[in-house]
Amino acid sequence: MAEPDVMPPYTVRRSTRARHIRLTVSNRDGLVVTLPPGVDDDAAHRVVAQRAGWARRHLAKSEGLRARLSAPAESLLPSVIELRGFGETWPVDYRETASGRTVARTTGASVVVMGAIHDAEECLAALRRWRDRTAGERLPPLLEEVSSATGLGYSGVSVRGQRTRWGSCSGAHRISLNRNLMFLPEHLLRYVLVHELAHTRERNHGPRFWGLMETLSPDSGASRGQMRDAGLLVPPWAHE
């Protein structure tokens, strides 16, 4: 017998930018129902009831990741870093030195963490700074490459630490990319870049937008579905 769909707990938020009711699950906030203007709270209850099975499955995945993130810092330290978006695997080497600050640097074919490596929190902070530098160096050139291939221009790019978005595009065509995009497979990384570039032509997620996406990226439908669980591909040490 199938397990009944029990109503999961949720939080209601309102957004003047929302055009449709949206359900999201995050490690920090749990299940959130975003309502557009003029929609009452009863609508949130109905949508959650209709999609209770989906919500429970994703909440369970989120709980599993939350448990991993609450583990001691020592257990989060990676022995390898996989930058799937670039098809790279970097071994991580930890070296105790008398340096005043723990740092992580790319040396040859590995990432070397140097300093007070007995302090796991310092090592994690160093690795996250390395992630930030690497993302800032490598994601903008890839966006430029995809822009040239699609013929869609943009006015500027920044790489940031968004908690709930992989990317965004402002009305002025300035694109913001999530620094953790590097951990996604190449086809999903490129999907996000194409998605944000498409917003320079179509602002909303209407039929014309998805039609443009199909033209630019014929596999976009499959990639869109895979993006729902993409957050699970980000290693625990990269979460903050």
Secondary structure, DSSP 8 states (H G I E B T S, - for coil): ----------EEEE-TT-SS-EEEEETTTEEEEEE-TT--HHHHHHHHHHTHHHHHHHHHHHHHHHHHHTS-HHHH--SEEEEGGGTEEEEEEEEE---SS-EEEEETTEEEEEE-TT-HHHHHHHHHHHHHHHHHHHHHHHHHHHHHHHT---SEEEEE--SS-SEEE-TT-EEEEEGGGGGS-HHHHHHHHHHHHHTTT--SSSHHHHHHHHHH-TTHHHHHHHGGGGGGGS-GGG--
